[in-house]
Amino acid sequence: MKRIVLLITSLAFFETINYAQTVADIDGNVYNTVTIGTQVWLKENLKVTHYRNGEPIPEVKDSMAWVIQTKGAWCNNENKPANSIIYGKLYNWHAANDSRGIAPIGWHVPSDAEWKTLEIYVGMPANMANLENYRGTKEANTLKKADTTTYWTLACCPTPGLSKNKGTNSSGFTALGGGYRIYFNAGGNYTSFQAPTGNAQFWTSTAPDDTTAWLRHLCVYHEDIYRAHWPKVNGSSIRLIRDSPATINEVKTAFEIVMFPNPAYDKLSINCSKNKDIKLKIYNTMGICVLQKDLGNNSSEIDISSLTKGVYIVKFRSLEGNSENKLIKE
């Protein structure tokens, strides 16, 4: 029997605050998170194939078909499913910006400004953040996984005087060289893919015009971060950021809840004796609340037999703060 203990120094509660250390998308893919300064990011690239409302995002394999897309689409790099297991999927910008939402509730595709906030936090001079192309000094290294043997190895487009550099990942962002898909055929083989392990490329939600959007690019040969607006038909990775509350007030108390078993079948036990006025809500992966209960100050056993098998998010709200955790119903 697996027991999960949620113990945090919390913030005064707002419905938008999310202390989850893992996040599940609508397909059931589970991602780790990392706090960098005032922001919370996913540590892995998105893999989802459905919008938040359950509607599918089309997979487009053919290069010529990819070029003419005006709606959201995804692909595996080199059309190899094994690549998406490690590096996530590639999406055109239309998928990143679709009104149906590609992110789980409480998360979103970061804006260009949110990327600048990250870059400045990891050391980029503020007066360089608005520049284009490669800028800064060694900020890319703080984002890249410390590796030149597995995830950052591709000897593509070598730059004279530069050699492959090993990231430090001091931020915890853990970027891998996931590659990208370009809108024209650069290599003569009509695949249009830049294979993994040489570059990482991430969409932002910000579009300066009708045909392009801002993105960030990390390269195995560069310690600095590339900023440019590229055609929306390109295929890039997506790294999500958590929604931010309008106001956060610190509360110097501990929020402790024990939830078990997990996975659970018909019953879920909650021990919250150290907290006050606990409210529980369980959400499915579409962000719909499927069960809620007032626990007060007492430990409780929750009947979850009415829930179908799958992944859920359990949210706790109390006078001490908020927290949430993944629940697997079997």
C-alpha positions, 0 to 999 in steps of 0.5 A, spaced: 500 500 500 503 506 497 502 512 502 503 519 499 504 525 504 503 532 502 508 536 506 509 543 504 511 550 507 505 553 503 502 560 501 495 563 503 490 559 498 488 561 491 484 556 487 490 557 481 495 555 486 498 549 484 503 545 488 503 539 484 510 535 483 507 532 477 502 534 472 497 529 468 495 531 461 488 529 458 492 523 455 494 520 462 502 522 460 505 525 467 510 530 467 515 532 473 515 540 475 520 544 477 520 551 480 525 556 477 525 563 481 517 565 481 515 560 475 513 553 475 515 549 469 514 542 466 521 538 466 519 535 460 516 536 453 509 536 452 506 529 449 499 530 448 495 528 442 488 531 444 486 538 446 483 539 453 476 538 451 478 531 448 478 533 441 484 530 437 490 534 435 491 531 428 498 527 426 501 529 420 507 525 417 507 527 410 512 533 409 508 536 404 502 536 408 505 539 414 507 545 410 500 547 408 497 546 415 493 552 418 490 548 424 493 544 429 498 538 428 503 534 431 508 529 429 514 525 432 521 527 430 523 523 424 516 520 424 519 515 430 514 514 436 520 512 440 523 519 439 517 522 443 518 518 449 524 521 450 523 528 447 516 529 447 512 531 440 513 536 435 507 541 434 506 547 429 504 553 432 497 553 431 496 547 436 500 551 441 495 557 440 488 553 439 482 556 443 481 548 445 487 549 450 493 544 449 495 544 456 492 541 462 488 546 466 492 551 470 498 551 465 499 554 459 504 555 453 509 560 456 509 567 452 515 571 450 515 575 456 515 569 460 521 566 457 524 573 458 523 572 465 526 565 466 532 568 462 533 574 466 533 569 472 538 564 470 543 570 469 541 574 462 542 581 462 536 585 462 538 589 456 539 583 452 533 579 453 529 583 447 535 582 442 534 577 437 538 571 435 543 568 440 544 573 446 546 572 453 552 569 455 552 562 458 544 562 460 543 556 455 547 551 459 543 553 465 537 550 462 540 544 458 541 537 461 548 536 463 550 531 457 554 530 451 554 523 450 546 521 450 541 527 449 546 532 446 551 529 441 549 530 434 554 534 430 550 538 426 552 544 423 558 545 426 560 552 427 568 554 426 571 555 433 565 552 437 565 545 440 560 541 443 559 544 450 556 540 456 550 544 460 550 545 467 542 544 468 543 548 474 536 551 473 533 544 473 529 545 466 532 539 463 532 541 456 534 535 451 536 536 444 529 534 441 530 537 434 525 540 430 521 540 423 522 546 418 517 548 413 522 547 407 526 541 405 533 542 407 537 536 407 534 533 400 531 527 403 524 530 403 523 529 411 524 536 413 526 534 420 532 536 424 534 530 428 534 529 435 540 531 440 543 537 436 538 542 438 532 544 442 526 548 440 520 551 444 514 555 442 512 561 445 504 563 445 506 570 442 506 572 435 508 578 432 505 577 425 500 573 422 505 568 419 510 567 425 511 566 432 517 567 437 520 561 439 527 559 443 532 555 441 538 551 444 544 548 440 549 543 442 554 548 440 552 554 444 552 556 451 547 562 449 540 562 448 537 564 441 530 568 440 527 568 433 520 568 430 519 563 426 514 560 421 508 558 425 508 551 420 514 549 423 514 543 428 517 545 435 517 542 442 512 545 447 514 546 455 508 548 459 508 553 465 504 554 471 498 559 471 500 564 476 495 567 481 494 575 482 497 575 489 501 570 493 501 571 501 506 567 505 504 563 511 509 560 515 505 554 517 506 547 514 500 543 510 500 536 511 496 531 508 496 523 508 493 520 502 493 512 501 492 507 497 495 510 491 493 507 486 486 506 489 480 502 488 473 503 491 476 507 497 481 513 498 483 514 506 485 521 507 489 523 514 488 531 515 488 531 522 493 537 523 489 542 518 483 546 519 477 546 514 479 541 509 476 541 502 477 536 497 475 536 490 477 531 485 478 533 477 479 528 471 484 530 466 479 534 462 479 539 468 472 537 470 470 536 478 467 529 478 467 529 486 468 534 492 467 533 499 468 537 506 473 534 510 473 539 516 478 537 521 477 530 520 481 524 517 476 521 512 475 515 508 472 517 501 468 513 496 471 513 489 467 507 487 463 511 482 469 514 478 472 510 472 479 507 471 484 513 470 488 518 472 485 524 476 488 530 480 486 531 487 486 538 490 486 540 497 484 547 500 485 549 507 486 555 511 493 553 511 494 553 504 493 549 497 496 542 494 494 537 489 496 530 487 495 525 482 491 519 483 490 513 479 483 509 480 484 502 478 
